[in-house]
Amino acid sequence: MVAGNWKMNTTVLEGIALARAVSELCTPGMVVEVAVFPPFPHLWPVRGALGVGPVLLGAQDVFWEDSGAYTGEVSASMLAGWCDLVLVGHSERRHLLGETDAETGRKFAAGLRHGLGVIVAVGETGDERDAGSTFTVIDRQLDAALSAVDEPPPTGAWLVAYEPVWAIGTGRTASPEQADEVCAHIRDHVAERTAADAPRVLYGGSVSADNAAELFSRASIDGGLIGGASLRPDQFARIVAAAANAAR
């Protein structure tokens, strides 16, 4: 999978144009899934722009309750039926907005409860990596998500995105060896915890058209969660092509 996280970018009209450009890149029967994650105000018009084509639509966040006095929040029940995916636990939610591991877990459970595919983002800060605690942090974040559900979700119902915080929007990228090592650890940890096959594991963190092919060639990386490059259709197309080549 190659998933474009637009973050807080584009106007509605720009988002519609971007969605159409991405849709033109994709054809039914592709060997790689492609998804876009626009801002909340864009979801409905982008759904229309994507139509019934192969590009999946995702929301950048979700709240854990289905309804109630939660001004400004959007529930999984509001997204279910016309969105395909939801992203939870992105580092910008965790570190800029103070989202806890437990809150990410509740969001994870809410998305699954309403039939949405859920991408759980995990990753360590630069200080945590320097301290040698990368795996400890990753395990804690994964365990918080899995502890929020009564039983392990089916393999196809969720994905994990490994995004080292020190490589998001900084221009720094984990080396292919570093990314592959952590993605392999994620697979092993989930398998040990759930006694089931691990979900697909994406890499995110300054993925570009120039480094995508090398990253996606690694055995434990199943695609990418793309930030800035997802706003440029020409760059995004090259990343999708790199993923397709790796899948073949």
C-alpha positions as CSV (number, residue, x, y, z in Angstrom):
1,M,0.0,0.0,0.0
2,V,1.0,3.6,-0.7
3,A,-1.1,6.0,1.4
4,G,-0.9,9.8,0.9
5,N,-1.4,11.8,4.1
6,W,-2.2,15.3,3.0
7,K,-2.1,16.6,6.6
8,M,-3.5,20.2,7.0
9,N,-2.9,21.1,3.3
10,T,-5.0,22.1,0.3
11,T,-8.2,23.9,-0.1
12,V,-11.3,21.9,-1.0
13,L,-10.9,22.7,-4.7
14,E,-7.2,21.9,-4.6
15,G,-8.0,18.6,-2.8
16,I,-10.5,17.6,-5.5
17,A,-8.0,18.4,-8.2
18,L,-5.3,16.4,-6.4
19,A,-7.7,13.4,-5.9
20,R,-8.5,13.4,-9.6
21,A,-4.8,13.4,-10.5
22,V,-4.1,10.5,-8.2
23,S,-7.1,8.6,-9.5
24,E,-5.8,9.0,-13.0
25,L,-2.6,7.3,-11.9
26,C,-4.4,4.1,-10.8
27,T,-6.2,1.4,-12.7
28,P,-8.2,-1.5,-11.4
29,G,-6.2,-4.7,-10.8
30,M,-3.0,-2.8,-9.7
31,V,-0.6,-4.9,-7.6
32,V,-0.4,-2.1,-5.0
33,E,-3.2,-0.4,-3.1
34,V,-3.3,3.4,-3.1
35,A,-5.1,5.5,-0.6
36,V,-5.4,9.2,0.1
37,F,-6.0,10.8,3.5
38,P,-7.4,14.4,3.0
39,P,-8.4,16.8,5.8
40,F,-11.9,16.2,7.2
41,P,-13.7,19.0,5.3
42,H,-12.5,17.4,2.0
43,L,-13.6,13.9,2.6
44,W,-17.0,14.1,1.0
45,P,-16.0,16.0,-2.2
46,V,-12.9,13.9,-2.6
47,R,-15.1,10.8,-2.3
48,G,-17.0,12.1,-5.3
49,A,-13.8,12.9,-7.2
50,L,-12.5,9.4,-6.7
51,G,-15.8,7.8,-7.7
52,V,-15.8,4.0,-7.8
53,G,-12.2,3.7,-8.9
54,P,-9.5,1.8,-7.1
55,V,-8.2,4.6,-4.8
56,L,-9.1,4.2,-1.2
57,L,-10.3,7.1,1.0
58,G,-9.1,7.5,4.5
59,A,-9.6,10.0,7.4
60,Q,-6.6,11.4,9.2
61,D,-8.0,10.8,12.7
62,V,-11.2,9.6,14.5
63,F,-12.7,10.0,18.0
64,W,-13.4,6.9,20.1
65,E,-17.0,7.6,21.1
66,D,-19.8,7.1,18.6
67,S,-21.7,10.3,19.5
68,G,-22.2,12.8,22.3
69,A,-21.1,16.2,23.5
70,Y,-17.6,16.2,21.9
71,T,-17.5,19.4,20.0
72,G,-15.2,19.3,17.0
73,E,-14.7,15.5,17.0
74,V,-15.6,13.1,14.3
75,S,-16.7,9.5,15.1
76,A,-16.1,6.3,13.3
77,S,-19.9,5.9,12.9
78,M,-19.9,9.1,10.9
79,L,-17.1,7.8,8.6
80,A,-18.3,4.2,8.2
81,G,-19.9,3.2,4.9
82,W,-18.2,5.8,2.7
83,C,-14.6,6.0,4.0
84,D,-12.4,3.0,3.7
85,L,-9.6,3.7,6.2
86,V,-8.7,5.8,9.2
87,L,-5.3,6.7,10.5
88,V,-4.7,6.7,14.3
89,G,-1.7,7.5,16.5
90,H,0.3,9.7,14.0
91,S,3.2,11.3,15.8
92,E,1.8,14.8,15.2
93,R,-1.3,13.7,17.2
94,R,0.9,12.2,19.9
95,H,3.6,14.8,20.2
96,L,2.0,18.0,19.1
97,L,-1.5,17.5,20.5
98,G,-0.7,15.2,23.5
99,E,-2.6,12.1,22.4
100,T,-1.7,9.2,24.8
101,D,-1.1,5.6,23.9
102,A,-4.4,4.7,25.6
103,E,-6.3,7.2,23.5
104,T,-4.8,5.9,20.3
105,G,-5.9,2.4,21.4
106,R,-9.5,3.6,21.9
107,K,-9.5,5.1,18.5
108,F,-8.1,1.9,17.0
109,A,-10.9,-0.1,18.6
110,A,-13.6,2.4,17.4
111,G,-12.4,2.2,13.8
112,L,-12.4,-1.6,13.8
113,R,-15.8,-1.7,15.5
114,H,-17.3,0.2,12.6
115,G,-15.6,-1.8,9.9
116,L,-13.0,0.7,8.9
117,G,-9.5,-0.4,8.0
118,V,-7.2,1.1,10.6
119,I,-3.6,2.2,10.1
120,V,-1.8,2.5,13.5
121,A,1.2,4.8,13.4
122,V,4.1,4.1,15.8
123,G,7.6,5.5,16.1
124,E,10.3,6.8,18.4
125,T,11.8,10.2,18.9
126,G,15.4,11.0,18.2
127,D,16.2,11.0,21.9
128,E,14.5,7.6,22.3
129,R,16.5,6.1,19.4
130,D,19.7,7.6,20.8
131,A,18.9,6.0,24.2
132,G,18.5,2.6,22.6
133,S,14.8,2.3,23.5
134,T,13.3,2.2,20.0
135,F,11.9,-1.3,20.4
136,T,10.6,-0.6,23.8
137,V,8.7,2.4,22.6
138,I,7.3,0.6,19.5
139,D,6.2,-2.4,21.7
140,R,4.5,-0.1,24.2
141,Q,2.6,1.7,21.4
142,L,1.5,-1.6,19.7
143,D,0.5,-3.2,23.0
144,A,-1.7,-0.2,23.9
145,A,-3.6,-0.6,20.6
146,L,-4.0,-4.3,20.9
147,S,-5.0,-4.1,24.5
148,A,-8.0,-1.9,23.5
149,V,-9.7,-4.7,21.6
150,D,-11.2,-7.9,23.0
151,E,-9.5,-10.1,20.5
152,P,-6.8,-9.6,17.8
153,P,-8.2,-8.1,14.6
154,P,-8.0,-10.1,11.4
155,T,-4.7,-9.5,9.6
156,G,-6.4,-7.7,6.7
157,A,-8.4,-5.3,9.0
158,W,-5.4,-3.2,10.0
159,L,-1.9,-2.0,9.1
160,V,1.0,-0.6,11.1
161,A,2.9,2.5,9.9
162,Y,6.4,2.8,11.3
163,E,7.3,6.5,11.3
164,P,10.4,7.5,13.3
165,V,9.5,10.9,14.7
166,W,13.0,12.2,13.9
167,A,12.4,11.5,10.2
168,I,9.0,13.1,9.6
169,G,9.1,16.3,7.7
170,T,12.8,16.8,8.6
171,G,14.4,15.6,5.3
172,R,16.1,12.9,7.3
173,T,15.1,9.3,6.5
174,A,15.9,6.2,8.4
175,S,18.3,4.1,6.3
176,P,16.7,1.2,4.5
177,E,18.5,-1.1,7.0
178,Q,17.1,0.9,10.0
179,A,13.6,0.9,8.6
180,D,13.6,-2.7,7.7
181,E,15.0,-3.7,11.2
182,V,12.1,-2.0,13.0
183,C,9.4,-3.2,10.5
184,A,10.7,-6.7,11.0
185,H,10.5,-6.2,14.8
186,I,6.9,-5.0,14.5
187,R,6.0,-8.2,12.6
188,D,7.6,-10.4,15.2
189,H,6.1,-8.5,18.1
190,V,2.6,-8.6,16.7
191,A,2.9,-12.3,15.9
192,E,4.1,-13.1,19.4
193,R,1.4,-11.1,21.0
194,T,-1.5,-12.3,18.8
195,A,-0.4,-15.7,17.6
196,A,-1.6,-14.6,14.2
197,D,0.0,-13.3,11.0
198,A,1.2,-9.8,11.3
199,P,-0.5,-7.0,9.3
200,R,1.2,-5.2,6.5
201,V,3.8,-2.7,7.8
202,L,4.4,0.6,6.0
203,Y,7.3,2.9,6.4
204,G,6.8,6.7,6.7
205,G,9.3,9.5,7.3
206,S,10.4,11.7,4.4
207,V,9.7,9.0,1.8
208,S,10.4,10.5,-1.6
209,A,10.4,9.5,-5.3
210,D,14.2,9.2,-5.0
211,N,14.4,6.8,-2.0
212,A,11.2,4.8,-2.3
213,A,12.5,2.0,-4.5
214,E,15.3,1.2,-2.1
215,L,13.0,1.4,0.9
216,F,10.3,-0.8,-0.7
217,S,12.9,-3.4,-1.8
218,R,13.4,-4.4,1.8
219,A,11.6,-7.6,2.8
220,S,9.8,-6.3,5.9
221,I,8.5,-3.0,4.3
222,D,5.1,-3.3,2.6
223,G,4.7,0.2,1.3
224,G,4.7,3.7,2.6
225,L,2.7,6.4,4.4
226,I,3.7,9.4,2.4
227,G,3.5,13.0,3.6
228,G,4.8,16.0,1.5
229,A,5.4,14.0,-1.7
230,S,1.7,12.9,-1.7
231,L,0.8,16.6,-2.5
232,R,2.7,16.3,-5.8
233,P,1.1,13.9,-8.3
234,D,4.2,13.4,-10.3
235,Q,6.2,12.5,-7.2
236,F,3.4,10.4,-5.8
237,A,3.2,8.5,-9.1
238,R,6.9,7.6,-9.0
239,I,6.4,6.3,-5.4
240,V,3.4,4.2,-6.4
241,A,5.5,2.8,-9.4
242,A,8.3,1.9,-7.0
243,A,5.9,0.0,-4.8
244,A,4.4,-1.8,-7.7
245,N,7.8,-2.9,-8.9
246,A,8.6,-4.1,-5.4
247,A,5.4,-6.0,-5.2
248,R,6.1,-7.8,-8.5
